Amino acid sequence: MNYIIFDNFRRNYLLPLTFVRPVCDIRVGILTIREKWERYLGSPTSTLTEPYLSEKFPMKKEAVNILINGSVIPNAGLAAQVAALKPRQALVSQSIIIAMHVSEEDLLEDLDKVDSSASPVEELEAAGSFLKLNHLWDIFSLNGAAMEEDYRLLTEGRKSAPIPKSNRINGSDIFIEEGAKVEMAYLNASSGPIYIGRDAEIMEGAMIRGPFALLDHAVIKMGAKIYGASTFGPYCKVGGEVNNSVFLGYSNKAHDGFIGNSVIGEWCNIGADTNNSNLKNNYDEVRLWSYPDQTFIPTSLQFCGLILGDHSKCAINTMFNTGTVVGVSANIFGPGFQRNFIPSFVWGGTMGFSTFKFERAMEVAERVYQRRDIVLDDIERRILKHVYETTRSNKRLMD
């Protein structure tokens, strides 16, 4: 069977993270949504997404296909129901399409119409519960539950590499992949599992409370304090204090400072002693910027911190207010609390902003990629150029 994961209108509620990736490539738990589907289905997937992203994330069509909603987080039971779909059947839950079995002729490539089939289909109500990303804050809010599922998926029937005796251990759900280095750390899995990826490192004195995931080649620095449920994607470097946050990958918070109830995109750098507020002084509900609504919307959360888009960076001692959204490739500095919404490709802070010129931003991105022996290719540049051009109107909000 050919599986295609599609974006729908929910993509817009997950901006700025989905400016540079389909929804299914967001990490929540240990794995990305795509990685979960591929493991459960035992099959690779392709993507139906925005045209400007399709060069990097192409769609593969075959005679028969199953379309899968990219905002749905699978589990074993749900994946089995999707795999069992027959021609012209759709799996739904409360009118939300989870998956559809379609022929090549019936395959809709218009994202505005993909939630409704061109031909009549038999709708099957999904059995059992599942997780779903509807808003940005769901990424950290659902992270613990998603991590529990991923931990079982990744470790079932496998044996952990030995845990060095120099560590202080509490709880049994600790899994270390080959090549990981963990010495003289505190690992407390009594409130959730701890997963440490291949060639990752936890330095001495770090205190880890599960649920916790550290992906391949990522590093937790000496004396760091990490509360669950927190995930750090591949090649991240993290120090200081972090609580209930998700770092998608390739981002650094290498020094002291606090990040809580937050989501950090890829290729970000957080300066030393940067802090975000995750609780308002009056304990009121936090409101967060919504790109499709072009205003701040209620989250129903009392704790909500920072959403930092890919390639964005902040200087030392930066202070982010409760419920702050920062776009792609913003460069932030200056004293005092930053604004609660900062658009893409801006340079500055509390003293004012100017446009972060595209070519200058690409020079910075190129240097950052080179540090990981990765080339910033033309496809990536075209994606970022599209974001630069289409987000210009947001910059007027800073005037």
Residue, then its C-alpha position, 0 to 999 in steps of 0.5 A: m500500500n502507498y501511504i500519503i500524509f496530507d496537511n489540512f487547515r490545521r497546518n495554519y494553526l501550527l505556524p510558524l513551525t509549519f512554515v518550513r515543514p509539513v505537520c507530520d514532521i513535527r516532533v511530539g513525544i520521541l518521534t515525529i508524527r511521520e516516524k510514528w506512522e512509518r513504524y506502525l505501518g511498516s512502510p515509508t510515506s510521502t507527503l501532500t503539502e503546500p506547493y512551495l514545500s513539495e520540492k523537499f517533501p514530494m508526493k508519490k502516487e500509485a494506483v491505490n493510496i491511503l491518505i493520512n491526516g498529518s495532525v493525527i498522532p497514531n497508536a498501534g490500534l489506530a494504525a491497524q484500522v488505517a491499514a485495513l481500509k478498503p477502496r472508497q472507505a474513510l476512517v473518521s472520528q467526530s467528522i474528522i477524517i483520519a484516513m481515506h483509501v483512494s485511487e489515483e484518479d480520486l486523489l485530490e491534490d488541492l489541500d483546501k478540498v482534501d478533507s472531503s472526497a470527490s467521490p462518495v465514500e463509506e465512513l467508518e468511525a474509528a475505535g479507541s482514542f488517539l492524540k491530535l495536534n490542533h494548536l501549537w500548545d498541544i505539542f508540549s501539552l501532549n508530549g508526555a502521553a506521546m512519549e509513553e507510546d513512543y517509548r513502548l514502540l521503540t523499546e519493546g522486545r529490545k534490551s537497553a545498553p548497560i547503564p554505567k554504575s556512576n549514575r544515580i538511578n530511580g525507576s526501571d523505564i530507562f533505555i539507552e541506545e548503543g554509543a550513548k554516554v551517561e556518567m555521574a547523572y541523576l536519572n529519575a524515571s519514577s514519573g515517566p520513561i527516560y530514553i537516550g538515543r544513539d551517540a547522545e551524551i548526558m554530562e555529569g551532575a545533570m538531573i533528569r526527571g522523566p518523561f524525557a527523551l534525548l535523541d541521537h547525538a544530542v547533549i545535556k550539559m553539566g548540572a542541567k536540570i530537566y523536568g518532564a515531559s521534555t524532548f530534545g531532538p537530534y544534535c541539540k545542546v541543552g543546559g540550565e533549566v528546562n520544563n515540559s518543552v520540546f526542542l525539534g532538533y539541531s538547536n542549542k540552549a547551552h547555558d543557564g536560563f529557564i525554558g518552560n512549556s515551550v516549543i523550540g524549532e530547528w537551527c535555533n540558538i538561545g543565548a546564555d541566561t535567557n528566560n521565558s515566563n510560563l505563568k502570568n503574575n495574575y495566574d490568568e489564562v494565557r493567550l497565544w498569537s494565531y497566524p490564521d486569526q491574526t490575533f491572540i487566542p485563548t489557550s485554556l492553559q495557565f502555563c504556556g511559554l515560548i514558541l520559537g520558529d526555525h532559524s531564530k536566535c536570541a542574545i544573552n539575557t533575553m527575556f520572553n514574556t508568557g505566551t510568546v510566538v516568534g517566527v522564522s529567522a528572527n534575531i532578537f536582542g535588547p533589554g526588557f521583556q520582548r513582545n508577545f509576537i515577533p514576526s519572521f525575518v526581523w532584527g532587533g527587540t525592545m528598542g525596535f525592529s528592522t528587516f533581517k535582509f534575506e541574503r544576510a539571514m542565509e549567510v548566517a544559516e549557511r554558517v550554522y549548517q556548516r557546523r553540522d557538515i550540512v549544506l544549505d541547498d537551493i531547495e532550502r533557500r527557496i522555502l525560506k525565500h517563500v517564507y520571507e516574501t509571504t510574511r512581510s505583512n506581519k512586519r507591519l504589526m511591529d510598527 
